[in-house]
Every structure is written in structure tokens, then in C-alpha cells.
Amino acid sequence: MSAPSVGNPNHHLWNNHGTWWVHATVLHRGLVQERIRRSLGTSDLAEARCRRDLFLESLAARQDVRLSIRVCTREGAPKAG
């Protein structure tokens, strides 16, 4: 899995009352989208980034789903990917 965007090392992370969470969107058989949100169980940002990376790697390794990602153009405008 590639590293998170250099411009935003906290991509897919948010802090909810002191606990970091990860969120991602997956496609089931290319037809149905599912938003996945999981508590990372830590208040430490560095640890949250590590746990996020492991979580996203586990999703990427699954055969039954595909991560839905957004790719930015050179102008910085988001484009579906």
C-alpha cells in the first residue's frame, strides 16, 4: 500500500473526543459502496497513523472488496479513481 498523501499525513483519520478513528470507503464487487469507520483505540497520533496503515493494508489485501480512492489532478482538483 502506498503512503498517505504527503500533503495530509492524517488522511482517513479523525479525532473524536480524544480517540483517533479511521474511515474509508470500499466497493463490494464493484457495485455497492460501504463506508467503514473504526476506532483505532488510541489518543496518540503517531500510533493512530500506524494502526490506520495496518487497517487500510488489511482492506487492500481482501479479495472481496476494493478500496475506493480519490486521486488528485495536478491542479489539485479531486477526480474519482
C-alpha positions in Angstrom: 0.0 0.0 0.0 1.3 3.4 -0.8 1.9 6.0 1.9 -0.7 8.6 2.6 -0.6 11.9 0.8 2.4 13.9 1.7 0.2 16.9 1.9 -2.0 15.3 4.5 -0.4 12.6 6.6 -3.7 12.3 8.6 -5.8 11.4 5.6 -8.6 8.9 6.7 -8.1 9.9 10.3 -10.3 12.0 12.7 -10.2 12.6 16.4 -13.4 12.1 18.3 -13.2 13.4 21.8 -9.5 12.3 22.2 -9.7 9.0 20.4 -8.5 8.6 16.8 -10.7 6.9 14.2 -10.2 5.7 10.7 -12.7 6.0 7.9 -12.6 4.5 4.4 -14.9 3.5 1.6 -14.8 0.1 0.0 -16.6 -1.3 -3.1 -18.1 -4.8 -2.9 -17.8 -6.5 -6.3 -17.7 -3.0 -7.8 -21.3 -2.5 -7.2 -22.1 -1.5 -3.6 -20.2 1.1 -1.6 -19.7 0.8 2.1 -18.3 3.4 4.5 -16.2 1.8 7.2 -15.4 3.7 10.4 -13.4 2.1 13.1 -12.0 3.3 16.4 -8.2 3.0 16.5 -8.3 2.9 20.3 -5.6 5.4 20.9 -5.2 9.1 21.7 -1.6 9.1 20.2 -1.5 10.4 16.7 1.7 8.5 15.7 0.2 5.3 16.9 -3.1 6.1 15.1 -1.2 6.6 11.8 0.4 3.2 12.2 -2.9 1.5 13.1 -4.6 3.3 10.1 -1.9 2.0 7.8 -2.3 -1.6 9.0 -6.1 -1.3 8.7 -6.0 0.0 5.2 -3.4 -2.6 4.2 -5.8 -5.4 5.5 -8.6 -3.9 3.4 -6.5 -3.7 0.3 -5.4 -7.4 0.7 -9.0 -8.6 0.7 -10.3 -10.3 -2.4 -14.0 -9.4 -1.9 -13.6 -5.6 -1.7 -11.7 -2.8 -3.3 -10.7 0.4 -1.7 -12.5 3.4 -3.2 -9.9 6.1 -3.6 -9.7 9.7 -4.8 -6.9 10.8 -7.0 -6.0 14.5 -7.3 -5.1 16.0 -10.6 -2.1 18.3 -11.0 -4.3 21.3 -10.4 -5.4 19.7 -7.1 -9.0 19.0 -8.1 -10.2 15.7 -6.9 -11.0 13.1 -9.5 -12.6 9.7 -9.0 -10.2 6.8 -9.1 
